[in-house]
Amino acid sequence: MSTARQRLEDVLPAAGLSLADDSVLLESNSNDVWAITDPDRGTVVLRICWRGDRQRMLREAAVGRELSRVVGYPEVLAAGAVPAPAGLT
């Protein structure tokens, strides 16, 4: 089983982000949630959905893009999927 840090390192290139020394794993019940300082974007939050219905994050991003101005949902900078590491299906 991979660790939260390993999952972060797997996802960062696809997200267009670099691993920062000050990356902080935040508490979450269902996802890995990281606060990352990006040199171009400032502080961003990266959520990694790695168990259960891994497509739900893509659906949430699509809804969030539509609701953001209405309900104060944070701006969705990007959403996508990467192949699951071996042993994680």
MARVONU-340254 format. One record per atom (N, C-alpha, C, CB): residue in one letter; atom name; y, x, z. Coordinates in nm, 3 decimals, always signed. Last residue first. Glycine has a CB too. Example, Ala and Ser with C-alpha at 12.3 -4.5 7.8 and 13.67 -1.06 7.14 Angstrom:
<atoms>
+------+------+---------+---------+---------+
: resn : name :      py :      px :      pz :
+------+------+---------+---------+---------+
:    S :    N :  -0.225 :  +1.285 :  +0.708 :
:    S :   CA :  -0.106 :  +1.367 :  +0.714 :
:    S :    C :  +0.003 :  +1.290 :  +0.787 :
:    S :   CB :  -0.060 :  +1.408 :  +0.572 :
:    A :    N :  -0.569 :  +1.319 :  +0.780 :
:    A :   CA :  -0.450 :  +1.230 :  +0.780 :
:    A :    C :  -0.330 :  +1.320 :  +0.780 :
:    A :   CB :  -0.447 :  +1.131 :  +0.905 :
+------+------+---------+---------+---------+
</atoms>
This chain:
<atoms>
+------+------+---------+---------+---------+
: resn : name :      py :      px :      pz :
+------+------+---------+---------+---------+
:    T :    N :  -0.101 :  -0.614 :  -0.679 :
:    T :   CA :  -0.102 :  -0.720 :  -0.780 :
:    T :    C :  -0.094 :  -0.854 :  -0.714 :
:    T :   CB :  -0.226 :  -0.713 :  -0.868 :
:    L :    N :  -0.113 :  -0.302 :  -0.626 :
:    L :   CA :  -0.025 :  -0.409 :  -0.578 :
:    L :    C :  -0.017 :  -0.514 :  -0.687 :
:    L :   CB :  +0.117 :  -0.354 :  -0.542 :
:    G :    N :  -0.267 :  -0.112 :  -0.747 :
:    G :   CA :  -0.310 :  -0.162 :  -0.617 :
:    G :    C :  -0.224 :  -0.271 :  -0.560 :
:    G :   CB :  -0.315 :  -0.050 :  -0.521 :
:    A :    N :  +0.001 :  +0.048 :  -0.907 :
:    A :   CA :  -0.145 :  +0.030 :  -0.896 :
:    A :    C :  -0.181 :  -0.014 :  -0.756 :
:    A :   CB :  -0.220 :  +0.160 :  -0.933 :
:    P :    N :  +0.312 :  -0.137 :  -0.900 :
:    P :   CA :  +0.233 :  -0.014 :  -0.887 :
:    P :    C :  +0.084 :  -0.047 :  -0.875 :
:    P :   CB :  +0.279 :  +0.067 :  -0.763 :
:    A :    N :  +0.417 :  -0.373 :  -1.145 :
:    A :   CA :  +0.370 :  -0.349 :  -1.008 :
:    A :    C :  +0.292 :  -0.219 :  -1.004 :
:    A :   CB :  +0.283 :  -0.466 :  -0.957 :
:    P :    N :  +0.686 :  -0.310 :  -1.367 :
:    P :   CA :  +0.543 :  -0.326 :  -1.343 :
:    P :    C :  +0.507 :  -0.295 :  -1.198 :
:    P :   CB :  +0.463 :  -0.236 :  -1.438 :
:    V :    N :  +0.988 :  -0.487 :  -1.288 :
:    V :   CA :  +0.921 :  -0.363 :  -1.322 :
:    V :    C :  +0.773 :  -0.384 :  -1.298 :
:    V :   CB :  +0.976 :  -0.242 :  -1.239 :
:    A :    N :  +1.244 :  -0.711 :  -1.382 :
:    A :   CA :  +1.110 :  -0.687 :  -1.328 :
:    A :    C :  +1.062 :  -0.551 :  -1.374 :
:    A :   CB :  +1.011 :  -0.799 :  -1.371 :
:    G :    N :  +1.574 :  -0.821 :  -1.287 :
:    G :   CA :  +1.470 :  -0.783 :  -1.380 :
:    G :    C :  +1.339 :  -0.763 :  -1.310 :
:    G :   CB :  +1.509 :  -0.657 :  -1.454 :
:    A :    N :  +1.926 :  -0.843 :  -1.276 :
:    A :   CA :  +1.796 :  -0.890 :  -1.229 :
:    A :    C :  +1.693 :  -0.850 :  -1.332 :
:    A :   CB :  +1.796 :  -1.045 :  -1.205 :
:    A :    N :  +2.259 :  -0.765 :  -1.169 :
:    A :   CA :  +2.144 :  -0.747 :  -1.259 :
:    A :    C :  +2.021 :  -0.807 :  -1.194 :
:    A :   CB :  +2.121 :  -0.597 :  -1.292 :
:    L :    N :  +2.460 :  -0.875 :  -1.016 :
:    L :   CA :  +2.492 :  -0.767 :  -1.108 :
:    L :    C :  +2.383 :  -0.746 :  -1.211 :
:    L :   CB :  +2.516 :  -0.638 :  -1.032 :
:    V :    N :  +2.570 :  -1.169 :  -0.904 :
:    V :   CA :  +2.444 :  -1.107 :  -0.946 :
:    V :    C :  +2.480 :  -1.002 :  -1.050 :
:    V :   CB :  +2.342 :  -1.214 :  -1.003 :
:    E :    N :  +2.788 :  -1.216 :  -0.635 :
:    E :   CA :  +2.775 :  -1.188 :  -0.778 :
:    E :    C :  +2.642 :  -1.120 :  -0.806 :
:    E :   CB :  +2.893 :  -1.100 :  -0.829 :
:    P :    N :  +2.676 :  -1.442 :  -0.376 :
:    P :   CA :  +2.722 :  -1.310 :  -0.423 :
:    P :    C :  +2.702 :  -1.292 :  -0.573 :
:    P :   CB :  +2.649 :  -1.199 :  -0.348 :
:    Y :    N :  +2.800 :  -1.774 :  -0.361 :
:    Y :   CA :  +2.682 :  -1.688 :  -0.377 :
:    Y :    C :  +2.730 :  -1.552 :  -0.428 :
:    Y :   CB :  +2.577 :  -1.752 :  -0.477 :
:    G :    N :  +2.996 :  -1.966 :  -0.326 :
:    G :   CA :  +3.015 :  -1.834 :  -0.266 :
:    G :    C :  +2.892 :  -1.745 :  -0.271 :
:    G :   CB :  +3.058 :  -1.849 :  -0.126 :
:    V :    N :  +2.965 :  -2.202 :  -0.462 :
:    V :   CA :  +2.918 :  -2.197 :  -0.324 :
:    V :    C :  +2.934 :  -2.060 :  -0.259 :
:    V :   CB :  +2.774 :  -2.237 :  -0.318 :
:    V :    N :  +3.095 :  -2.166 :  -0.713 :
:    V :   CA :  +3.099 :  -2.294 :  -0.643 :
:    V :    C :  +3.068 :  -2.280 :  -0.495 :
:    V :   CB :  +3.003 :  -2.391 :  -0.707 :
:    R :    N :  +3.045 :  -1.915 :  -0.812 :
:    R :   CA :  +3.184 :  -1.956 :  -0.788 :
:    R :    C :  +3.193 :  -2.081 :  -0.702 :
:    R :   CB :  +3.256 :  -1.979 :  -0.919 :
:    S :    N :  +2.753 :  -1.916 :  -0.821 :
:    S :   CA :  +2.832 :  -1.817 :  -0.750 :
:    S :    C :  +2.974 :  -1.863 :  -0.718 :
:    S :   CB :  +2.838 :  -1.692 :  -0.830 :
:    L :    N :  +2.579 :  -2.078 :  -0.963 :
:    L :   CA :  +2.639 :  -2.131 :  -0.840 :
:    L :    C :  +2.745 :  -2.040 :  -0.779 :
:    L :   CB :  +2.533 :  -2.155 :  -0.740 :
:    E :    N :  +2.487 :  -1.930 :  -1.179 :
:    E :   CA :  +2.553 :  -2.058 :  -1.204 :
:    E :    C :  +2.630 :  -2.108 :  -1.082 :
:    E :   CB :  +2.450 :  -2.162 :  -1.247 :
:    R :    N :  +2.368 :  -1.713 :  -1.056 :
:    R :   CA :  +2.474 :  -1.689 :  -1.155 :
:    R :    C :  +2.553 :  -1.817 :  -1.182 :
:    R :   CB :  +2.414 :  -1.637 :  -1.287 :
:    G :    N :  +2.170 :  -1.841 :  -0.905 :
:    G :   CA :  +2.284 :  -1.778 :  -0.839 :
:    G :    C :  +2.399 :  -1.750 :  -0.934 :
:    G :   CB :  +2.241 :  -1.650 :  -0.774 :
:    V :    N :  +1.982 :  -1.909 :  -1.099 :
:    V :   CA :  +2.054 :  -2.016 :  -1.029 :
:    V :    C :  +2.181 :  -1.958 :  -0.965 :
:    V :   CB :  +1.964 :  -2.083 :  -0.922 :
:    A :    N :  +1.901 :  -1.649 :  -1.169 :
:    A :   CA :  +1.953 :  -1.740 :  -1.271 :
:    A :    C :  +2.033 :  -1.854 :  -1.207 :
:    A :   CB :  +1.838 :  -1.798 :  -1.355 :
:    A :    N :  +1.809 :  -1.553 :  -0.923 :
:    A :   CA :  +1.923 :  -1.487 :  -0.989 :
:    A :    C :  +1.985 :  -1.579 :  -1.093 :
:    A :   CB :  +1.880 :  -1.354 :  -1.054 :
:    E :    N :  +1.588 :  -1.721 :  -0.880 :
:    E :   CA :  +1.703 :  -1.727 :  -0.789 :
:    E :    C :  +1.827 :  -1.664 :  -0.853 :
:    E :   CB :  +1.670 :  -1.656 :  -0.657 :
:    R :    N :  +1.421 :  -1.633 :  -1.086 :
:    R :   CA :  +1.470 :  -1.772 :  -1.086 :
:    R :    C :  +1.593 :  -1.785 :  -0.996 :
:    R :   CB :  +1.359 :  -1.869 :  -1.039 :
:    L :    N :  +1.377 :  -1.372 :  -0.999 :
:    L :   CA :  +1.440 :  -1.395 :  -1.129 :
:    L :    C :  +1.496 :  -1.536 :  -1.138 :
:    L :   CB :  +1.339 :  -1.370 :  -1.242 :
:    M :    N :  +1.246 :  -1.424 :  -0.760 :
:    M :   CA :  +1.376 :  -1.357 :  -0.755 :
:    M :    C :  +1.450 :  -1.373 :  -0.887 :
:    M :   CB :  +1.357 :  -1.207 :  -0.722 :
:    R :    N :  +1.003 :  -1.535 :  -0.836 :
:    R :   CA :  +1.102 :  -1.621 :  -0.772 :
:    R :    C :  +1.240 :  -1.557 :  -0.768 :
:    R :   CB :  +1.057 :  -1.656 :  -0.632 :
:    Q :    N :  +0.812 :  -1.365 :  -0.929 :
:    Q :   CA :  +0.906 :  -1.419 :  -1.028 :
:    Q :    C :  +1.017 :  -1.502 :  -0.964 :
:    Q :   CB :  +0.830 :  -1.503 :  -1.130 :
:    R :    N :  +0.640 :  -1.306 :  -0.725 :
:    R :   CA :  +0.741 :  -1.206 :  -0.757 :
:    R :    C :  +0.840 :  -1.253 :  -0.864 :
:    R :   CB :  +0.673 :  -1.078 :  -0.802 :
:    D :    N :  +0.511 :  -1.472 :  -0.486 :
:    D :   CA :  +0.558 :  -1.510 :  -0.619 :
:    D :    C :  +0.673 :  -1.416 :  -0.658 :
:    D :   CB :  +0.604 :  -1.660 :  -0.623 :
:    G :    N :  +0.383 :  -1.203 :  -0.294 :
:    G :   CA :  +0.390 :  -1.346 :  -0.321 :
:    G :    C :  +0.430 :  -1.371 :  -0.465 :
:    G :   CB :  +0.489 :  -1.415 :  -0.226 :
:    R :    N :  +0.600 :  -0.913 :  -0.302 :
:    R :   CA :  +0.477 :  -0.984 :  -0.264 :
:    R :    C :  +0.495 :  -1.133 :  -0.291 :
:    R :   CB :  +0.441 :  -0.958 :  -0.115 :
:    W :    N :  +0.840 :  -0.800 :  -0.366 :
:    W :   CA :  +0.720 :  -0.725 :  -0.399 :
:    W :    C :  +0.591 :  -0.795 :  -0.359 :
:    W :   CB :  +0.725 :  -0.593 :  -0.333 :
:    C :    N :  +1.162 :  -0.792 :  -0.449 :
:    C :   CA :  +1.059 :  -0.892 :  -0.419 :
:    C :    C :  +0.925 :  -0.831 :  -0.461 :
:    C :   CB :  +1.086 :  -1.029 :  -0.494 :
:    I :    N :  +1.431 :  -0.632 :  -0.338 :
:    I :   CA :  +1.306 :  -0.605 :  -0.409 :
:    I :    C :  +1.202 :  -0.706 :  -0.360 :
:    I :   CB :  +1.257 :  -0.458 :  -0.386 :
:    R :    N :  +1.777 :  -0.619 :  -0.371 :
:    R :   CA :  +1.663 :  -0.692 :  -0.314 :
:    R :    C :  +1.542 :  -0.668 :  -0.401 :
:    R :   CB :  +1.694 :  -0.845 :  -0.301 :
:    L :    N :  +2.053 :  -0.436 :  -0.292 :
:    L :   CA :  +1.939 :  -0.443 :  -0.385 :
:    L :    C :  +1.824 :  -0.511 :  -0.313 :
:    L :   CB :  +1.898 :  -0.300 :  -0.435 :
:    V :    N :  +2.393 :  -0.450 :  -0.275 :
:    V :   CA :  +2.270 :  -0.489 :  -0.206 :
:    V :    C :  +2.163 :  -0.505 :  -0.311 :
:    V :   CB :  +2.289 :  -0.621 :  -0.121 :
:    V :    N :  +2.641 :  -0.191 :  -0.284 :
:    V :   CA :  +2.567 :  -0.301 :  -0.346 :
:    V :    C :  +2.445 :  -0.330 :  -0.260 :
:    V :   CB :  +2.525 :  -0.267 :  -0.494 :
:    T :    N :  +2.947 :  -0.035 :  -0.258 :
:    T :   CA :  +2.829 :  -0.080 :  -0.185 :
:    T :    C :  +2.769 :  -0.201 :  -0.255 :
:    T :   CB :  +2.864 :  -0.114 :  -0.039 :
:    G :    N :  +3.042 :  +0.090 :  -0.581 :
:    G :   CA :  +3.064 :  +0.079 :  -0.436 :
:    G :    C :  +2.936 :  +0.035 :  -0.368 :
:    G :   CB :  +3.179 :  -0.021 :  -0.405 :
:    R :    N :  +2.993 :  +0.137 :  -0.847 :
:    R :   CA :  +3.008 :  -0.003 :  -0.803 :
:    R :    C :  +3.046 :  -0.018 :  -0.656 :
:    R :   CB :  +2.880 :  -0.077 :  -0.828 :
:    D :    N :  +2.971 :  +0.413 :  -0.889 :
:    D :   CA :  +3.052 :  +0.332 :  -0.980 :
:    D :    C :  +3.083 :  +0.192 :  -0.926 :
:    D :   CB :  +2.981 :  +0.318 :  -1.112 :
:    P :    N :  +2.810 :  +0.518 :  -0.683 :
:    P :   CA :  +2.938 :  +0.580 :  -0.715 :
:    P :    C :  +3.029 :  +0.497 :  -0.804 :
:    P :   CB :  +2.913 :  +0.711 :  -0.780 :
:    D :    N :  +2.677 :  +0.295 :  -0.444 :
:    D :   CA :  +2.672 :  +0.340 :  -0.583 :
:    D :    C :  +2.808 :  +0.400 :  -0.619 :
:    D :   CB :  +2.635 :  +0.221 :  -0.679 :
:    T :    N :  +2.509 :  +0.273 :  -0.158 :
:    T :   CA :  +2.642 :  +0.309 :  -0.206 :
:    T :    C :  +2.627 :  +0.367 :  -0.346 :
:    T :   CB :  +2.714 :  +0.409 :  -0.110 :
:    I :    N :  +2.311 :  -0.001 :  -0.061 :
:    I :   CA :  +2.318 :  +0.126 :  -0.133 :
:    I :    C :  +2.463 :  +0.150 :  -0.174 :
:    I :   CB :  +2.224 :  +0.127 :  -0.257 :
:    A :    N :  +2.098 :  -0.174 :  +0.137 :
:    A :   CA :  +2.241 :  -0.153 :  +0.112 :
:    A :    C :  +2.253 :  -0.012 :  +0.057 :
:    A :   CB :  +2.329 :  -0.174 :  +0.244 :
:    W :    N :  +1.804 :  -0.354 :  +0.051 :
:    W :   CA :  +1.870 :  -0.225 :  +0.073 :
:    W :    C :  +2.020 :  -0.236 :  +0.050 :
:    W :   CB :  +1.810 :  -0.118 :  -0.019 :
:    V :    N :  +1.526 :  -0.530 :  +0.133 :
:    V :   CA :  +1.669 :  -0.546 :  +0.107 :
:    V :    C :  +1.738 :  -0.416 :  +0.147 :
:    V :   CB :  +1.730 :  -0.670 :  +0.184 :
:    D :    N :  +1.223 :  -0.655 :  +0.036 :
:    D :   CA :  +1.290 :  -0.533 :  +0.080 :
:    D :    C :  +1.437 :  -0.550 :  +0.041 :
:    D :   CB :  +1.226 :  -0.401 :  +0.014 :
:    N :    N :  +1.160 :  -0.994 :  +0.150 :
:    N :   CA :  +1.189 :  -0.894 :  +0.047 :
:    N :    C :  +1.227 :  -0.763 :  +0.114 :
:    N :   CB :  +1.302 :  -0.943 :  -0.048 :
:    S :    N :  +1.118 :  -1.164 :  +0.370 :
:    S :   CA :  +1.031 :  -1.176 :  +0.253 :
:    S :    C :  +1.053 :  -1.072 :  +0.145 :
:    S :   CB :  +1.047 :  -1.309 :  +0.194 :
:    N :    N :  +1.286 :  -1.120 :  +0.588 :
:    N :   CA :  +1.151 :  -1.173 :  +0.612 :
:    N :    C :  +1.061 :  -1.171 :  +0.490 :
:    N :   CB :  +1.161 :  -1.312 :  +0.662 :
:    S :    N :  +1.478 :  -0.829 :  +0.657 :
:    S :   CA :  +1.451 :  -0.945 :  +0.573 :
:    S :    C :  +1.309 :  -0.991 :  +0.598 :
:    S :   CB :  +1.473 :  -0.912 :  +0.423 :
:    E :    N :  +1.715 :  -0.585 :  +0.746 :
:    E :   CA :  +1.609 :  -0.676 :  +0.789 :
:    E :    C :  +1.599 :  -0.796 :  +0.695 :
:    E :   CB :  +1.634 :  -0.724 :  +0.932 :
:    L :    N :  +1.769 :  -0.310 :  +0.519 :
:    L :   CA :  +1.817 :  -0.420 :  +0.603 :
:    L :    C :  +1.701 :  -0.513 :  +0.638 :
:    L :   CB :  +1.929 :  -0.498 :  +0.532 :
:    L :    N :  +1.782 :  +0.029 :  +0.483 :
:    L :   CA :  +1.691 :  -0.085 :  +0.471 :
:    L :    C :  +1.737 :  -0.191 :  +0.571 :
:    L :   CB :  +1.541 :  -0.042 :  +0.498 :
:    V :    N :  +2.037 :  +0.206 :  +0.329 :
:    V :   CA :  +1.991 :  +0.148 :  +0.455 :
:    V :    C :  +1.901 :  +0.029 :  +0.424 :
:    V :   CB :  +2.111 :  +0.105 :  +0.544 :
:    S :    N :  +2.141 :  +0.514 :  +0.197 :
:    S :   CA :  +2.075 :  +0.386 :  +0.172 :
:    S :    C :  +2.013 :  +0.335 :  +0.302 :
:    S :   CB :  +1.966 :  +0.401 :  +0.062 :
:    D :    N :  +2.265 :  +0.760 :  +0.208 :
:    D :   CA :  +2.304 :  +0.661 :  +0.308 :
:    D :    C :  +2.243 :  +0.522 :  +0.281 :
:    D :   CB :  +2.454 :  +0.650 :  +0.313 :
:    D :    N :  +2.179 :  +0.904 :  -0.006 :
:    D :   CA :  +2.134 :  +0.946 :  +0.126 :
:    D :    C :  +2.163 :  +0.841 :  +0.232 :
:    D :   CB :  +2.200 :  +1.077 :  +0.164 :
:    A :    N :  +2.073 :  +0.707 :  -0.282 :
:    A :   CA :  +2.181 :  +0.763 :  -0.201 :
:    A :    C :  +2.127 :  +0.797 :  -0.063 :
:    A :   CB :  +2.300 :  +0.662 :  -0.190 :
:    L :    N :  +1.940 :  +0.707 :  -0.597 :
:    L :   CA :  +1.906 :  +0.709 :  -0.455 :
:    L :    C :  +2.017 :  +0.778 :  -0.378 :
:    L :   CB :  +1.770 :  +0.780 :  -0.431 :
:    S :    N :  +2.123 :  +0.518 :  -0.838 :
:    S :   CA :  +2.070 :  +0.645 :  -0.790 :
:    S :    C :  +2.040 :  +0.634 :  -0.641 :
:    S :   CB :  +2.168 :  +0.761 :  -0.818 :
:    L :    N :  +2.062 :  +0.252 :  -1.073 :
:    L :   CA :  +2.120 :  +0.306 :  -0.952 :
:    L :    C :  +2.054 :  +0.439 :  -0.917 :
:    L :   CB :  +2.106 :  +0.207 :  -0.835 :
:    G :    N :  +1.948 :  +0.093 :  -1.265 :
:    G :   CA :  +2.062 :  +0.176 :  -1.304 :
:    G :    C :  +2.134 :  +0.235 :  -1.185 :
:    G :   CB :  +2.158 :  +0.095 :  -1.386 :
:    A :    N :  +1.721 :  -0.041 :  -1.218 :
:    A :   CA :  +1.844 :  -0.106 :  -1.172 :
:    A :    C :  +1.968 :  -0.026 :  -1.211 :
:    A :   CB :  +1.841 :  -0.125 :  -1.021 :
:    A :    N :  +1.532 :  +0.138 :  -1.303 :
:    A :   CA :  +1.547 :  +0.014 :  -1.380 :
:    A :    C :  +1.676 :  -0.059 :  -1.342 :
:    A :   CB :  +1.426 :  -0.078 :  -1.357 :
:    P :    N :  +1.560 :  +0.334 :  -1.097 :
:    P :   CA :  +1.593 :  +0.365 :  -1.237 :
:    P :    C :  +1.615 :  +0.239 :  -1.322 :
:    P :   CB :  +1.482 :  +0.449 :  -1.299 :
:    L :    N :  +1.483 :  +0.178 :  -0.855 :
:    L :   CA :  +1.618 :  +0.230 :  -0.879 :
:    L :    C :  +1.647 :  +0.263 :  -1.025 :
:    L :   CB :  +1.639 :  +0.352 :  -0.797 :
:    V :    N :  +1.210 :  +0.120 :  -0.826 :
:    V :   CA :  +1.299 :  +0.019 :  -0.885 :
:    V :    C :  +1.435 :  +0.077 :  -0.924 :
:    V :   CB :  +1.318 :  -0.095 :  -0.788 :
:    D :    N :  +1.085 :  +0.336 :  -0.699 :
:    D :   CA :  +1.028 :  +0.282 :  -0.824 :
:    D :    C :  +1.127 :  +0.193 :  -0.899 :
:    D :   CB :  +0.900 :  +0.203 :  -0.793 :
:    E :    N :  +1.237 :  +0.364 :  -0.468 :
:    E :   CA :  +1.239 :  +0.472 :  -0.567 :
:    E :    C :  +1.182 :  +0.427 :  -0.701 :
:    E :   CB :  +1.160 :  +0.591 :  -0.516 :
:    L :    N :  +1.161 :  +0.124 :  -0.339 :
:    L :   CA :  +1.300 :  +0.149 :  -0.376 :
:    L :    C :  +1.308 :  +0.255 :  -0.486 :
:    L :   CB :  +1.383 :  +0.193 :  -0.253 :
:    R :    N :  +0.892 :  +0.175 :  -0.292 :
:    R :   CA :  +0.929 :  +0.065 :  -0.382 :
:    R :    C :  +1.074 :  +0.081 :  -0.428 :
:    R :   CB :  +0.910 :  -0.072 :  -0.311 :
:    Q :    N :  +0.918 :  +0.385 :  -0.111 :
:    Q :   CA :  +0.853 :  +0.409 :  -0.239 :
:    Q :    C :  +0.889 :  +0.300 :  -0.340 :
:    Q :   CB :  +0.700 :  +0.417 :  -0.221 :
:    R :    N :  +1.040 :  +0.247 :  +0.102 :
:    R :   CA :  +1.112 :  +0.358 :  +0.038 :
:    R :    C :  +1.052 :  +0.388 :  -0.099 :
:    R :   CB :  +1.108 :  +0.485 :  +0.127 :
:    A :    N :  +0.840 :  +0.068 :  +0.176 :
:    A :   CA :  +0.967 :  +0.016 :  +0.126 :
:    A :    C :  +1.044 :  +0.125 :  +0.052 :
:    A :   CB :  +1.052 :  -0.040 :  +0.241 :
:    T :    N :  +0.523 :  +0.197 :  +0.052 :
:    T :   CA :  +0.624 :  +0.174 :  +0.155 :
:    T :    C :  +0.751 :  +0.118 :  +0.092 :
:    T :   CB :  +0.654 :  +0.304 :  +0.233 :
:    S :    N :  +0.218 :  +0.060 :  -0.084 :
:    S :   CA :  +0.340 :  +0.139 :  -0.093 :
:    S :    C :  +0.435 :  +0.104 :  +0.022 :
:    S :   CB :  +0.408 :  +0.118 :  -0.229 :
:    M :    N :  -0.118 :  +0.085 :  +0.000 :
:    M :   CA :  +0.000 :  +0.000 :  +0.000 :
:    M :    C :  +0.124 :  +0.089 :  +0.000 :
:    M :   CB :  +0.000 :  -0.097 :  +0.123 :
+------+------+---------+---------+---------+
</atoms>
